[in-house]
Amino acid sequence: MTISLLLVDDHPIVRAGLRAVFDAFDDMQVVAEAGDGAEALEILRGLTEAGKPPHAVIMDIQMKPMNGIDATREITRAGGPPVLVLTTFDTRSDIVAAVQAGALGYLLKDAPPEEVRQAVKATVAGQRTLSPDITAALLDHMREPTPVLSPREVELLQALATGATNKQLAEQLFISQATVKTHLVHIYSKLGVDNRTSALARARELGLI
């Protein structure tokens, strides 16, 4: 059986490289590509309606307008194909959020091709696949629970680290300043702090950014 894949990544060059890797395997084929989570859901619906759903979805995380965590959650809720996260992001918050959203596997893009191939096969078989580093991060989280921030909250913190004002944050994230303030309140509460400087320091300490 040839395993069909939906490849989701916001960088065309990265998608081209990953497609070449997967298509080089004699038992795998990329049948569709998407540049973000929303496009992935639309393509997946079309493939499913045509009776040709992919066997698995290869998902990146940080994408706009819909990130990979939210897309994975929607795919899982709808009973869609299993999702394997393949990304460069290895913060605890991303890992925990992806697993909680329903991803069966989580690998970093520097994993050897054969490891990725085996992870895809395991994902299609319904088996969970995590690299040793990712497993270690999850075990650390279980021993010392880390506040779980949403992908949007992490994105806001990363922008905040550049010294952006609320107005600039709103413009960068395409949200209102009121929404920025609401996110900050939630972030402060989760991290147990009461200001931006402390929030950034705590987030770095916990490996959230």
FENTA-V485873 format. One record per residue. RES is the residue in three letters. SS is DSSP state (alpha for helix, beta for strand, coil for the rest). Layout:
res = {RES RES}
ss = {SS SS}
//
This chain:
res = {MET THR ILE SER LEU LEU LEU VAL ASP ASP HIS PRO ILE VAL ARG ALA GLY LEU ARG ALA VAL PHE ASP ALA PHE ASP ASP MET GLN VAL VAL ALA GLU ALA GLY ASP GLY ALA GLU ALA LEU GLU ILE LEU ARG GLY LEU THR GLU ALA GLY LYS PRO PRO HIS ALA VAL ILE MET ASP ILE GLN MET LYS PRO MET ASN GLY ILE ASP ALA THR ARG GLU ILE THR ARG ALA GLY GLY PRO PRO VAL LEU VAL LEU THR THR PHE ASP THR ARG SER ASP ILE VAL ALA ALA VAL GLN ALA GLY ALA LEU GLY TYR LEU LEU LYS ASP ALA PRO PRO GLU GLU VAL ARG GLN ALA VAL LYS ALA THR VAL ALA GLY GLN ARG THR LEU SER PRO ASP ILE THR ALA ALA LEU LEU ASP HIS MET ARG GLU PRO THR PRO VAL LEU SER PRO ARG GLU VAL GLU LEU LEU GLN ALA LEU ALA THR GLY ALA THR ASN LYS GLN LEU ALA GLU GLN LEU PHE ILE SER GLN ALA THR VAL LYS THR HIS LEU VAL HIS ILE TYR SER LYS LEU GLY VAL ASP ASN ARG THR SER ALA LEU ALA ARG ALA ARG GLU LEU GLY LEU ILE}
ss = {coil coil beta beta beta beta beta beta coil coil coil alpha alpha alpha alpha alpha alpha alpha alpha alpha alpha alpha alpha alpha coil coil coil beta beta beta beta beta beta beta coil coil alpha alpha alpha alpha alpha alpha alpha alpha alpha alpha alpha alpha alpha coil coil coil coil coil coil beta beta beta beta coil coil coil coil coil coil coil coil alpha alpha alpha alpha alpha alpha alpha alpha alpha alpha coil coil coil coil beta beta beta beta beta beta coil coil coil coil alpha alpha alpha alpha alpha alpha alpha alpha alpha alpha coil coil coil beta beta beta beta coil coil coil coil alpha alpha alpha alpha alpha alpha alpha alpha alpha alpha alpha alpha coil coil coil coil beta beta coil alpha alpha alpha alpha alpha alpha alpha alpha alpha alpha alpha alpha coil coil coil coil coil coil coil alpha alpha alpha alpha alpha alpha alpha alpha alpha alpha coil coil coil coil coil alpha alpha alpha alpha alpha alpha alpha alpha coil coil coil alpha alpha alpha alpha alpha alpha alpha alpha alpha alpha alpha alpha alpha alpha alpha coil coil coil coil alpha alpha alpha alpha alpha alpha alpha alpha alpha alpha coil coil coil coil}
//
